[in-house]
Amino acid sequence: MAISWKSRLKERFEKNDSWPKIVMIYLFLLLCCFITIYPISFIFTVSLRPGNQLFSTSLKLIPDNATFKNYTDAFTKYPMAKWMLNSMFVSSLTAVFAVIISVNAGYAFSRYRFWGRKFGMTLLLVTQMFPAPMLLLPVYLMLVRFKLTNNYLGLILWYVSTAVPFNIWLMKGYFDTIPRSLEESAFIDGASILRAYWSIILPLAKPAIALCALFAFMGAWSEFIVARILITSKSMLTLPVGLIALQGSFSTEWGIYSAAALVTAIPVTVLFIALSRYLVGGLTLGSVKG
């Protein structure tokens, strides 16, 4: 039977004499939660305000005369749906290719000893020391040479190349925690390397694979600078670049802008909830005894 959070808190107070310290910790955590949630709640409030109440000083979460007109205007006045589909297409393909490359490369670095292995891992780590804008000029010139500007393929290649190094390190570290004896047992039973990898290792690595997919998707979904430079066609704009169109030269419709910003966060939130069941550790605990 599940124990309620009240029972757990009471039990902790009874077992621990330093309950004032625990209270201070919980108060600090509540303060951090408030600091994190307040900007989001403020954006939500602005998105519900009518145009004539945009600069109201009221602290109500649901403003007077609240309306969803800003949300409908975001999709009727601007091609929000098109921008979201473009971003979804680019981000999904980025996540798929990044996961395929990272999982296989991470397994190779973890299980096999080959020439250049240490140098390769070090090189992947070094690439994380340079900010993405610093690499933009040489990569842009390379994409221009191969005629991949204003092309989703060039954008996806950039996103995959920036997501793969970190994800390889993540997968390599996770594969190191999976006992080799699991594969050795499968080999004794007659399984091939690919069979053991597909049927035993990958199911155990679901938490790390889910993290790789989430990181790659979020990086591509929210990226602005590279997409702004590589994509120039208005019909191909991704969501972060398209949102700039909501900013006028002399005035900005902040209600519509806030509504669009909240809509932008929905796909990532849904993906995180969908993958949350895999974002747990200890799946290999008890797999090997003795």
Backbone as CSV, one residue per row, in Angstrom:
resi,resn,N_x,N_y,N_z,CA_x,CA_y,CA_z,C_x,C_y,C_z
1,MET,0.851,-1.191,0.000,0.000,0.000,0.000,0.887,1.242,0.000
2,ALA,0.556,2.184,-0.828,1.360,3.399,-0.954,1.268,4.239,0.317
3,ILE,2.378,4.821,0.708,2.442,5.675,1.894,2.303,7.124,1.447
4,SER,1.425,7.864,2.072,1.202,9.253,1.690,2.408,10.102,2.069
5,TRP,2.514,11.244,1.396,3.651,12.129,1.664,3.572,12.700,3.074
6,LYS,2.356,12.832,3.620,2.220,13.326,4.987,2.801,12.329,5.982
7,SER,2.532,11.033,5.740,3.060,9.994,6.631,4.581,9.937,6.566
8,ARG,5.118,10.082,5.354,6.576,10.065,5.209,7.209,11.250,5.912
9,LEU,6.599,12.426,5.781,7.135,13.621,6.424,7.073,13.495,7.941
10,LYS,5.962,12.955,8.452,5.818,12.769,9.900,6.849,11.777,10.423
11,GLU,7.066,10.692,9.649,8.042,9.683,10.056,9.447,10.258,10.083
12,ARG,9.751,11.118,9.113,11.078,11.723,9.087,11.274,12.663,10.269
13,PHE,10.240,13.418,10.627,10.341,14.305,11.788,10.544,13.513,13.077
14,GLU,9.856,12.357,13.210,9.958,11.560,14.424,11.322,10.911,14.568
15,LYS,11.929,10.512,13.440,13.223,9.839,13.488,14.380,10.814,13.558
16,ASN,14.161,12.036,13.127,15.238,13.007,13.050,14.984,14.142,14.033
17,ASP,15.967,14.356,14.907,15.818,15.411,15.916,16.027,16.807,15.325
18,SER,16.717,16.871,14.204,17.016,18.189,13.621,15.902,18.608,12.666
19,TRP,14.653,18.595,13.157,13.534,18.945,12.288,13.540,20.412,11.853
20,PRO,14.084,21.341,12.639,14.152,22.720,12.103,14.969,22.801,10.812
21,LYS,16.032,22.001,10.740,16.850,21.999,9.531,16.047,21.473,8.346
22,ILE,15.240,20.437,8.600,14.415,19.870,7.528,13.381,20.890,7.067
23,VAL,12.785,21.622,8.013,11.797,22.648,7.658,12.436,23.722,6.792
24,MET,13.650,24.133,7.141,14.342,25.150,6.353,14.628,24.645,4.938
25,ILE,14.978,23.364,4.833,15.249,22.796,3.505,13.990,22.810,2.659
26,TYR,12.868,22.414,3.256,11.609,22.397,2.506,11.168,23.812,2.129
27,LEU,11.374,24.764,3.025,11.037,26.150,2.690,11.894,26.662,1.546
28,PHE,13.168,26.303,1.570,14.061,26.707,0.476,13.629,26.090,-0.843
29,LEU,13.224,24.812,-0.816,12.766,24.145,-2.033,11.476,24.770,-2.550
30,LEU,10.583,25.138,-1.622,9.354,25.811,-2.040,9.652,27.162,-2.680
31,LEU,10.638,27.873,-2.131,11.028,29.158,-2.712,11.579,28.964,-4.120
32,CYS,12.397,27.927,-4.310,12.944,27.640,-5.646,11.827,27.301,-6.625
33,CYS,10.831,26.542,-6.155,9.695,26.211,-7.020,8.923,27.458,-7.418
34,PHE,8.735,28.357,-6.470,8.012,29.598,-6.765,8.780,30.442,-7.783
35,ILE,10.105,30.550,-7.591,10.922,31.329,-8.519,10.861,30.735,-9.927
36,THR,10.765,29.419,-10.005,10.715,28.753,-11.310,9.354,28.892,-11.965
37,ILE,8.297,28.764,-11.173,6.944,28.740,-11.728,6.413,30.138,-12.018
38,TYR,6.838,31.144,-11.259,6.267,32.484,-11.406,6.382,33.044,-12.824
39,PRO,7.548,32.987,-13.479,7.599,33.536,-14.856,6.617,32.843,-15.798
40,ILE,6.467,31.523,-15.645,5.535,30.785,-16.510,4.102,31.208,-16.226
41,SER,3.769,31.350,-14.947,2.412,31.774,-14.602,2.136,33.194,-15.087
42,PHE,3.166,34.047,-15.061,2.981,35.422,-15.539,2.732,35.426,-17.048
43,ILE,3.474,34.621,-17.796,3.260,34.526,-19.242,1.856,34.006,-19.531
44,PHE,1.418,33.023,-18.742,0.067,32.486,-18.919,-0.975,33.572,-18.675
45,THR,-0.763,34.390,-17.645,-1.702,35.471,-17.342,-1.760,36.491,-18.479
46,VAL,-0.594,36.860,-18.995,-0.550,37.833,-20.100,-1.250,37.281,-21.330
47,SER,-1.111,35.972,-21.571,-1.736,35.378,-22.755,-3.257,35.387,-22.673
48,LEU,-3.804,35.506,-21.478,-5.259,35.515,-21.310,-5.838,36.923,-21.244
49,ARG,-5.008,37.936,-21.207,-5.507,39.297,-21.074,-5.985,39.850,-22.418
50,PRO,-7.087,40.580,-22.388,-7.496,41.298,-23.616,-6.474,42.367,-23.965
51,GLY,-6.503,42.830,-25.182,-5.517,43.798,-25.644,-5.508,45.089,-24.857
52,ASN,-6.678,45.512,-24.348,-6.735,46.779,-23.622,-6.316,46.636,-22.163
53,GLN,-6.023,45.408,-21.690,-5.590,45.192,-20.312,-4.195,44.576,-20.262
54,LEU,-3.446,44.724,-21.328,-2.168,44.026,-21.433,-1.191,44.459,-20.351
55,PHE,-1.168,45.746,-20.042,-0.206,46.271,-19.078,-0.843,46.479,-17.699
56,SER,-1.815,45.664,-17.380,-2.448,45.735,-16.068,-1.473,45.305,-14.983
57,THR,-1.583,45.914,-13.814,-0.718,45.581,-12.678,-1.366,44.583,-11.734
58,SER,-2.502,44.034,-12.125,-3.190,43.061,-11.287,-2.354,41.797,-11.142
59,LEU,-2.378,41.180,-9.959,-1.633,39.951,-9.677,-2.497,38.698,-9.802
60,LYS,-3.702,38.847,-10.332,-4.578,37.692,-10.485,-4.001,36.742,-11.541
61,LEU,-4.028,35.441,-11.214,-3.554,34.456,-12.186,-4.475,34.407,-13.393
62,ILE,-5.771,34.414,-13.156,-6.765,34.498,-14.227,-7.283,35.923,-14.248
63,PRO,-6.915,36.734,-15.231,-7.292,38.155,-15.236,-8.779,38.342,-15.483
64,ASP,-9.253,39.532,-15.178,-10.647,39.873,-15.478,-10.848,39.874,-16.996
65,ASN,-12.044,39.431,-17.391,-12.377,39.349,-18.822,-11.373,38.490,-19.596
66,ALA,-10.919,37.397,-18.950,-9.947,36.499,-19.595,-10.521,35.954,-20.904
67,THR,-9.661,35.822,-21.894,-10.085,35.347,-23.207,-8.977,34.514,-23.845
68,PHE,-9.374,33.595,-24.717,-8.413,32.776,-25.461,-8.198,33.334,-26.863
69,LYS,-8.571,34.597,-27.071,-8.440,35.203,-28.390,-6.982,35.260,-28.844
70,ASN,-6.077,35.469,-27.897,-4.666,35.515,-28.275,-4.189,34.188,-28.853
71,TYR,-4.723,33.103,-28.326,-4.330,31.787,-28.831,-4.879,31.568,-30.249
72,THR,-6.115,31.948,-30.460,-6.685,31.789,-31.801,-6.025,32.728,-32.804
73,ASP,-5.692,33.951,-32.356,-5.020,34.894,-33.251,-3.629,34.396,-33.647
74,ALA,-2.979,33.664,-32.732,-1.645,33.155,-33.047,-1.675,32.190,-34.232
75,PHE,-2.804,31.479,-34.383,-2.915,30.511,-35.474,-3.634,31.072,-36.692
76,THR,-4.376,32.144,-36.520,-5.102,32.719,-37.660,-4.336,33.865,-38.306
77,LYS,-3.706,34.713,-37.502,-2.950,35.833,-38.055,-1.559,35.417,-38.535
78,TYR,-1.031,34.358,-37.945,0.319,33.910,-38.280,0.295,32.405,-38.576
79,PRO,1.219,31.908,-39.388,1.253,30.469,-39.714,1.898,29.640,-38.607
80,MET,1.341,29.702,-37.408,1.891,28.963,-36.282,1.892,27.464,-36.527
81,ALA,0.805,26.953,-37.108,0.714,25.513,-37.358,1.830,25.058,-38.299
82,LYS,2.112,25.859,-39.331,3.177,25.526,-40.276,4.526,25.542,-39.591
83,TRP,4.770,26.535,-38.753,6.045,26.600,-38.032,6.217,25.405,-37.110
84,MET,5.143,25.013,-36.440,5.228,23.875,-35.532,5.499,22.578,-36.293
85,LEU,4.858,22.403,-37.435,5.103,21.205,-38.239,6.542,21.170,-38.739
86,ASN,7.051,22.315,-39.158,8.445,22.367,-39.606,9.408,21.992,-38.471
87,SER,9.176,22.567,-37.299,10.033,22.259,-36.152,9.887,20.801,-35.730
88,MET,8.663,20.286,-35.770,8.444,18.892,-35.407,9.181,17.955,-36.362
89,PHE,9.145,18.269,-37.640,9.832,17.449,-38.640,11.341,17.445,-38.400
90,VAL,11.907,18.635,-38.236,13.350,18.745,-38.039,13.771,18.111,-36.713
91,SER,13.042,18.389,-35.638,13.419,17.885,-34.318,13.273,16.375,-34.231
92,SER,12.227,15.825,-34.835,12.018,14.376,-34.791,13.121,13.633,-35.534
93,LEU,13.459,14.101,-36.730,14.533,13.450,-37.482,15.874,13.608,-36.766
94,THR,16.090,14.769,-36.152,17.319,14.963,-35.383,17.408,13.963,-34.245
95,ALA,16.312,13.770,-33.515,16.311,12.831,-32.403,16.546,11.402,-32.884
96,VAL,15.912,11.025,-33.983,16.060,9.654,-34.501,17.506,9.383,-34.911
97,PHE,18.081,10.262,-35.720,19.452,10.039,-36.194,20.464,10.150,-35.054
98,ALA,20.233,11.079,-34.132,21.155,11.235,-33.004,21.139,9.996,-32.119
99,VAL,19.967,9.418,-31.888,19.867,8.216,-31.066,20.537,7.028,-31.757
100,ILE,20.287,6.851,-33.050,20.888,5.727,-33.778,22.413,5.797,-33.728
101,ILE,22.965,6.974,-34.012,24.423,7.124,-34.021,24.991,7.000,-32.611
102,SER,24.366,7.663,-31.645,24.907,7.698,-30.280,24.860,6.326,-29.617
103,VAL,23.773,5.608,-29.789,23.633,4.303,-29.139,24.667,3.321,-29.680
104,ASN,24.797,3.242,-30.983,25.751,2.301,-31.573,27.194,2.694,-31.281
105,ALA,27.497,3.991,-31.380,28.860,4.437,-31.086,29.182,4.263,-29.605
106,GLY,28.222,4.577,-28.736,28.453,4.401,-27.310,28.694,2.950,-26.944
107,TYR,27.977,2.030,-27.579,28.178,0.593,-27.316,29.558,0.151,-27.794
108,ALA,29.987,0.634,-28.952,31.310,0.272,-29.475,32.413,0.785,-28.555
109,PHE,32.295,2.021,-28.083,33.308,2.578,-27.189,33.324,1.858,-25.838
110,SER,32.190,1.341,-25.418,32.098,0.686,-24.125,32.593,-0.759,-24.141
111,ARG,32.301,-1.479,-25.216,32.546,-2.919,-25.218,33.810,-3.346,-25.965
112,TYR,34.295,-2.542,-26.880,35.404,-2.982,-27.725,36.639,-2.121,-27.486
113,ARG,37.787,-2.753,-27.655,39.072,-2.053,-27.557,39.672,-1.988,-28.950
114,PHE,39.841,-0.802,-29.481,40.356,-0.633,-30.823,41.294,0.567,-30.860
115,TRP,42.076,0.648,-31.939,43.045,1.720,-32.066,42.322,3.062,-32.193
116,GLY,42.748,4.030,-31.410,42.153,5.354,-31.443,40.945,5.510,-30.540
117,ARG,40.664,4.512,-29.703,39.473,4.577,-28.842,39.580,5.725,-27.840
118,LYS,40.693,5.793,-27.104,40.857,6.863,-26.116,40.924,8.227,-26.775
119,PHE,41.617,8.292,-27.907,41.709,9.568,-28.614,40.329,10.013,-29.096
120,GLY,39.529,9.053,-29.579,38.183,9.386,-30.051,37.309,9.922,-28.934
121,MET,37.365,9.296,-27.752,36.572,9.774,-26.624,37.038,11.160,-26.181
122,THR,38.352,11.364,-26.185,38.875,12.684,-25.822,38.451,13.740,-26.828
123,LEU,38.483,13.371,-28.116,38.085,14.314,-29.158,36.619,14.697,-29.019
124,LEU,35.772,13.727,-28.687,34.354,14.027,-28.477,34.172,14.983,-27.305
125,LEU,34.986,14.799,-26.266,34.899,15.686,-25.109,35.377,17.083,-25.450
126,VAL,36.416,17.184,-26.266,36.957,18.496,-26.642,35.935,19.290,-27.439
127,THR,35.152,18.618,-28.286,34.158,19.331,-29.084,33.121,20.035,-28.214
128,GLN,32.928,19.552,-26.985,31.955,20.180,-26.092,32.482,21.458,-25.459
129,MET,33.770,21.727,-25.631,34.371,22.920,-25.027,34.166,24.167,-25.873
130,PHE,33.743,23.999,-27.119,33.569,25.140,-28.014,32.087,25.471,-28.130
131,PRO,31.713,26.723,-27.963,30.299,27.096,-28.146,29.883,26.953,-29.595
132,ALA,28.611,26.606,-29.812,28.108,26.374,-31.163,28.295,27.576,-32.088
133,PRO,28.044,28.829,-31.642,28.246,29.980,-32.553,29.681,30.106,-33.058
134,MET,30.653,29.608,-32.276,32.045,29.686,-32.698,32.298,28.800,-33.916
135,LEU,31.552,27.710,-34.026,31.721,26.783,-35.144,30.804,27.111,-36.314
136,LEU,30.007,28.150,-36.164,28.995,28.439,-37.170,29.596,28.824,-38.514
137,LEU,30.636,29.664,-38.525,31.209,30.130,-39.792,31.791,28.987,-40.622
138,PRO,32.687,28.154,-40.078,33.224,27.063,-40.915,32.155,26.076,-41.363
139,VAL,31.203,25.769,-40.479,30.142,24.835,-40.868,29.249,25.461,-41.933
140,TYR,28.973,26.754,-41.808,28.148,27.432,-42.804,28.820,27.410,-44.176
141,LEU,30.127,27.683,-44.201,30.848,27.642,-45.469,30.824,26.239,-46.072
142,MET,30.908,25.240,-45.219,30.854,23.867,-45.704,29.475,23.544,-46.281
143,LEU,28.415,23.987,-45.603,27.068,23.738,-46.097,26.793,24.498,-47.393
144,VAL,27.357,25.709,-47.504,27.212,26.468,-48.751,27.878,25.727,-49.899
145,ARG,29.027,25.163,-49.620,29.766,24.442,-50.673,28.975,23.231,-51.166
146,PHE,28.282,22.562,-50.244,27.499,21.389,-50.633,26.044,21.737,-50.948
147,LYS,25.740,23.030,-51.029,24.409,23.521,-51.389,23.333,22.991,-50.441
148,LEU,23.627,23.080,-49.157,22.687,22.605,-48.142,22.114,23.756,-47.318
149,THR,22.313,24.989,-47.747,21.662,26.106,-47.065,20.215,26.199,-47.531
150,ASN,19.381,26.788,-46.678,17.937,26.853,-46.944,17.388,25.465,-47.272
151,ASN,17.895,24.482,-46.495,17.548,23.082,-46.707,17.471,22.414,-45.346
152,TYR,16.420,21.635,-45.131,16.277,20.965,-43.843,17.398,19.962,-43.587
153,LEU,17.935,19.369,-44.649,19.006,18.387,-44.470,20.229,19.026,-43.826
154,GLY,20.597,20.209,-44.284,21.723,20.900,-43.677,21.469,21.247,-42.226
155,LEU,20.247,21.672,-41.927,19.898,22.010,-40.546,19.938,20.776,-39.653
156,ILE,19.418,19.652,-40.151,19.414,18.415,-39.371,20.846,17.921,-39.147
157,LEU,21.694,18.022,-40.177,23.090,17.606,-40.021,23.789,18.420,-38.935
158,TRP,23.497,19.702,-38.897,24.098,20.550,-37.851,23.607,20.114,-36.472
159,TYR,22.310,19.935,-36.316,21.772,19.552,-35.014,22.284,18.181,-34.564
160,VAL,22.342,17.229,-35.483,22.832,15.890,-35.136,24.303,15.952,-34.726
161,SER,25.098,16.720,-35.461,26.525,16.803,-35.158,26.788,17.443,-33.802
162,THR,25.923,18.334,-33.364,26.105,18.968,-32.052,25.529,18.117,-30.914
163,ALA,24.568,17.249,-31.217,23.954,16.429,-30.176,24.698,15.122,-29.944
164,VAL,25.335,14.602,-30.983,25.946,13.268,-30.899,27.103,13.181,-29.899
165,PRO,28.062,14.116,-29.844,29.193,13.935,-28.913,28.763,13.732,-27.464
166,PHE,27.896,14.583,-26.959,27.445,14.427,-25.567,26.672,13.128,-25.377
167,ASN,25.822,12.794,-26.340,25.016,11.588,-26.214,25.870,10.327,-26.267
168,ILE,26.965,10.348,-27.031,27.862,9.193,-27.055,28.489,8.983,-25.684
169,TRP,28.921,10.079,-25.060,29.469,9.971,-23.707,28.405,9.443,-22.738
170,LEU,27.198,9.909,-22.881,26.113,9.457,-22.014,25.858,7.963,-22.192
171,MET,25.767,7.504,-23.438,25.492,6.096,-23.700,26.675,5.217,-23.309
172,LYS,27.884,5.677,-23.557,29.056,4.898,-23.182,29.106,4.677,-21.674
173,GLY,28.840,5.745,-20.915,28.831,5.604,-19.464,27.743,4.665,-18.975
174,TYR,26.588,4.693,-19.638,25.503,3.808,-19.207,25.797,2.354,-19.579
175,PHE,26.341,2.125,-20.764,26.690,0.758,-21.160,27.753,0.167,-20.238
176,ASP,28.627,1.020,-19.696,29.655,0.536,-18.770,29.042,-0.030,-17.498
177,THR,27.860,0.416,-17.129,27.215,-0.076,-15.908,26.476,-1.393,-16.124
178,ILE,26.298,-1.802,-17.377,25.614,-3.064,-17.663,26.650,-4.186,-17.635
179,PRO,26.489,-5.187,-16.803,27.500,-6.255,-16.683,27.708,-7.002,-17.995
180,ARG,28.958,-7.279,-18.299,29.275,-8.043,-19.495,28.788,-9.481,-19.401
181,SER,28.624,-9.966,-18.184,28.196,-11.359,-18.010,26.820,-11.609,-18.618
182,LEU,26.002,-10.572,-18.760,24.708,-10.758,-19.413,24.891,-11.178,-20.869
183,GLU,25.809,-10.504,-21.549,26.083,-10.863,-22.949,26.784,-12.208,-23.026
184,GLU,27.693,-12.469,-22.113,28.409,-13.746,-22.130,27.448,-14.915,-21.929
185,SER,26.452,-14.715,-21.080,25.447,-15.767,-20.890,24.657,-16.000,-22.168
186,ALA,24.360,-14.922,-22.877,23.636,-15.055,-24.145,24.494,-15.753,-25.193
187,PHE,25.804,-15.457,-25.197,26.691,-16.118,-26.152,26.761,-17.614,-25.884
188,ILE,26.763,-17.994,-24.612,26.799,-19.416,-24.262,25.541,-20.119,-24.757
189,ASP,24.416,-19.404,-24.715,23.145,-19.986,-25.177,23.020,-19.977,-26.697
190,GLY,24.039,-19.486,-27.385,24.030,-19.526,-28.844,23.607,-18.247,-29.516
191,ALA,23.427,-17.165,-28.768,23.020,-15.900,-29.372,24.210,-15.225,-30.041
192,SER,23.946,-14.545,-31.135,24.999,-13.795,-31.821,25.202,-12.451,-31.119
193,ILE,26.226,-11.722,-31.554,26.501,-10.414,-30.959,25.327,-9.467,-31.188
194,LEU,24.800,-9.470,-32.412,23.677,-8.590,-32.722,22.435,-8.982,-31.934
195,ARG,22.222,-10.291,-31.771,21.048,-10.760,-31.020,21.145,-10.336,-29.556
196,ALA,22.317,-10.499,-28.949,22.493,-10.093,-27.555,22.348,-8.582,-27.404
197,TYR,22.885,-7.858,-28.370,22.805,-6.397,-28.337,21.358,-5.920,-28.445
198,TRP,20.599,-6.526,-29.361,19.231,-6.101,-29.611,18.259,-6.562,-28.519
199,SER,18.417,-7.766,-28.037,17.432,-8.362,-27.122,17.757,-8.141,-25.659
200,ILE,19.030,-7.895,-25.337,19.410,-7.792,-23.921,19.888,-6.392,-23.565
201,ILE,20.846,-5.871,-24.342,21.467,-4.604,-23.973,20.540,-3.420,-24.204
202,LEU,19.931,-3.343,-25.383,19.084,-2.186,-25.691,17.885,-2.051,-24.753
203,PRO,17.170,-3.150,-24.410,16.068,-2.980,-23.442,16.533,-2.443,-22.093
204,LEU,17.738,-2.840,-21.662,18.257,-2.335,-20.390,18.703,-0.881,-20.488
205,ALA,19.002,-0.434,-21.691,19.500,0.931,-21.892,18.393,1.917,-22.223
206,LYS,17.139,1.535,-22.045,16.026,2.431,-22.388,16.086,3.776,-21.669
207,PRO,16.457,3.824,-20.380,16.525,5.150,-19.735,17.518,6.084,-20.413
208,ALA,18.703,5.571,-20.752,19.706,6.424,-21.409,19.272,6.789,-22.825
209,ILE,18.640,5.853,-23.531,18.158,6.143,-24.885,17.086,7.230,-24.842
210,ALA,16.203,7.148,-23.846,15.166,8.164,-23.708,15.779,9.537,-23.446
211,LEU,16.825,9.590,-22.617,17.493,10.867,-22.357,18.150,11.413,-23.627
212,CYS,18.781,10.534,-24.382,19.402,10.968,-25.637,18.365,11.568,-26.579
213,ALA,17.243,10.875,-26.716,16.188,11.378,-27.601,15.651,12.713,-27.101
214,LEU,15.477,12.831,-25.789,14.941,14.069,-25.220,15.904,15.229,-25.415
215,PHE,17.194,15.010,-25.152,18.185,16.073,-25.319,18.280,16.516,-26.773
216,ALA,18.314,15.551,-27.692,18.433,15.885,-29.110,17.198,16.634,-29.594
217,PHE,16.017,16.183,-29.172,14.778,16.833,-29.594,14.691,18.250,-29.048
218,MET,14.991,18.422,-27.766,14.907,19.752,-27.164,15.915,20.715,-27.770
219,GLY,17.129,20.208,-28.053,18.134,21.074,-28.651,17.714,21.594,-30.015
220,ALA,17.114,20.712,-30.831,16.671,21.128,-32.159,15.396,21.962,-32.090
221,TRP,14.511,21.653,-31.151,13.230,22.352,-31.053,13.390,23.814,-30.661
222,SER,14.330,24.094,-29.779,14.459,25.455,-29.249,15.605,26.251,-29.879
223,GLU,16.366,25.662,-30.798,17.519,26.342,-31.372,17.076,27.461,-32.312
224,PHE,17.766,28.596,-32.238,17.359,29.767,-33.018,18.442,30.283,-33.973
225,ILE,19.679,30.423,-33.483,20.711,31.121,-34.245,21.005,30.418,-35.564
226,VAL,21.271,29.124,-35.519,21.630,28.397,-36.737,20.454,28.365,-37.706
227,ALA,19.241,28.117,-37.172,18.064,28.080,-38.036,17.816,29.434,-38.694
228,ARG,18.093,30.507,-37.976,17.897,31.853,-38.530,18.845,32.108,-39.696
229,ILE,20.058,31.552,-39.628,21.052,31.790,-40.669,20.864,30.849,-41.859
230,LEU,20.576,29.572,-41.587,20.512,28.586,-42.672,19.193,28.633,-43.435
231,ILE,18.099,28.920,-42.738,16.778,28.890,-43.372,16.337,30.312,-43.677
232,THR,16.125,30.585,-44.948,15.712,31.929,-45.371,14.314,31.942,-45.985
233,SER,13.834,30.812,-46.443,12.502,30.759,-47.042,11.431,30.864,-45.958
234,LYS,10.450,31.733,-46.148,9.407,31.932,-45.140,8.559,30.687,-44.922
235,SER,8.406,29.878,-45.932,7.594,28.663,-45.798,8.321,27.554,-45.049
236,MET,9.619,27.711,-44.825,10.411,26.682,-44.165,10.854,27.084,-42.766
237,LEU,10.389,28.210,-42.273,10.834,28.688,-40.963,10.442,27.707,-39.864
238,THR,11.353,27.508,-38.918,11.033,26.722,-37.732,10.387,27.626,-36.694
239,LEU,9.873,27.039,-35.648,9.079,27.790,-34.673,9.861,28.906,-33.978
240,PRO,11.088,28.667,-33.464,11.802,29.778,-32.812,12.040,30.955,-33.747
241,VAL,12.351,30.680,-35.017,12.581,31.759,-35.978,11.261,32.429,-36.336
242,GLY,10.204,31.639,-36.474,8.903,32.202,-36.811,8.369,33.128,-35.737
243,LEU,8.694,32.861,-34.482,8.195,33.707,-33.398,8.728,35.133,-33.488
244,ILE,9.864,35.302,-34.163,10.406,36.649,-34.327,9.456,37.505,-35.151
245,ALA,8.656,36.859,-36.008,7.704,37.613,-36.829,6.641,38.283,-35.973
246,LEU,6.463,37.794,-34.750,5.472,38.410,-33.855,5.976,39.713,-33.259
247,GLN,7.260,39.987,-33.394,7.833,41.220,-32.870,7.802,42.287,-33.958
248,GLY,7.047,43.340,-33.723,6.959,44.418,-34.694,8.105,45.403,-34.550
249,SER,8.241,46.274,-35.542,9.314,47.279,-35.510,9.057,48.342,-34.444
250,PHE,7.783,48.695,-34.240,7.449,49.751,-33.287,6.633,49.240,-32.105
251,SER,5.940,48.144,-32.277,5.143,47.582,-31.182,5.052,46.075,-31.359
252,THR,4.814,45.397,-30.255,4.723,43.934,-30.261,3.428,43.515,-29.592
253,GLU,2.718,42.566,-30.193,1.496,42.038,-29.600,1.882,40.994,-28.552
254,TRP,2.112,41.489,-27.328,2.654,40.614,-26.295,1.666,39.536,-25.875
255,GLY,0.397,39.786,-25.990,-0.580,38.758,-25.658,-0.461,37.566,-26.589
256,ILE,-0.390,37.834,-27.900,-0.227,36.758,-28.880,1.142,36.102,-28.718
257,TYR,2.156,36.909,-28.449,3.511,36.382,-28.279,3.566,35.425,-27.085
258,SER,2.914,35.788,-25.982,2.896,34.927,-24.799,2.135,33.634,-25.070
259,ALA,1.013,33.753,-25.774,0.247,32.560,-26.118,1.075,31.616,-26.993
260,ALA,1.777,32.190,-27.979,2.607,31.368,-28.863,3.760,30.720,-28.097
261,ALA,4.334,31.436,-27.145,5.436,30.887,-26.353,4.973,29.691,-25.531
262,LEU,3.774,29.766,-24.955,3.248,28.641,-24.188,2.938,27.456,-25.087
263,VAL,2.402,27.726,-26.264,2.122,26.644,-27.210,3.421,25.961,-27.629
264,THR,4.490,26.722,-27.737,5.783,26.165,-28.112,6.271,25.136,-27.101
265,ALA,5.942,25.324,-25.838,6.421,24.424,-24.789,5.628,23.130,-24.701
266,ILE,4.472,23.056,-25.341,3.616,21.880,-25.206,4.257,20.608,-25.759
267,PRO,4.798,20.587,-26.994,5.372,19.339,-27.517,6.496,18.775,-26.650
268,VAL,7.385,19.634,-26.157,8.480,19.170,-25.313,7.937,18.607,-24.003
269,THR,6.925,19.266,-23.444,6.324,18.774,-22.206,5.672,17.403,-22.414
270,VAL,4.959,17.251,-23.516,4.329,15.968,-23.821,5.383,14.879,-24.008
271,LEU,6.473,15.210,-24.718,7.544,14.231,-24.922,8.180,13.835,-23.605
272,PHE,8.398,14.797,-22.728,8.998,14.491,-21.432,8.087,13.574,-20.613
273,ILE,6.795,13.850,-20.627,5.848,12.999,-19.889,5.819,11.592,-20.483
274,ALA,5.861,11.512,-21.825,5.825,10.206,-22.485,7.062,9.374,-22.166
275,LEU,8.211,10.031,-22.007,9.455,9.312,-21.743,9.777,9.199,-20.263
276,SER,8.956,9.798,-19.407,9.275,9.821,-17.978,9.310,8.426,-17.369
277,ARG,8.535,7.499,-17.910,8.536,6.144,-17.359,9.862,5.430,-17.600
278,TYR,10.650,5.922,-18.547,11.948,5.316,-18.809,13.081,6.038,-18.095
279,LEU,12.808,7.226,-17.568,13.855,8.027,-16.957,14.069,7.611,-15.512
280,VAL,14.361,6.366,-15.329,14.650,5.806,-14.012,15.909,4.966,-14.112
281,GLY,16.572,4.785,-13.010,17.786,4.002,-13.020,17.598,2.691,-12.296
282,GLY,18.644,1.901,-12.309,18.634,0.649,-11.588,17.923,-0.483,-12.268
283,LEU,17.763,-0.433,-13.589,17.080,-1.517,-14.275,17.914,-2.793,-14.288
284,THR,19.236,-2.666,-14.129,20.081,-3.854,-14.141,20.306,-4.401,-12.735
285,LEU,19.756,-3.777,-11.732,19.941,-4.220,-10.366,19.349,-5.610,-10.182
286,GLY,20.168,-6.542,-9.754,19.702,-7.905,-9.531,19.747,-8.769,-10.778
287,SER,20.215,-8.237,-11.908,20.285,-9.044,-13.113,21.330,-10.140,-13.006
288,VAL,22.417,-9.818,-12.262,23.492,-10.785,-12.082,23.665,-11.029,-10.597
289,LYS,23.683,-12.256,-10.211,23.847,-12.619,-8.800,25.126,-13.395,-8.641
290,GLY,25.681,-13.321,-7.428,26.884,-14.096,-7.157,28.103,-13.206,-7.075
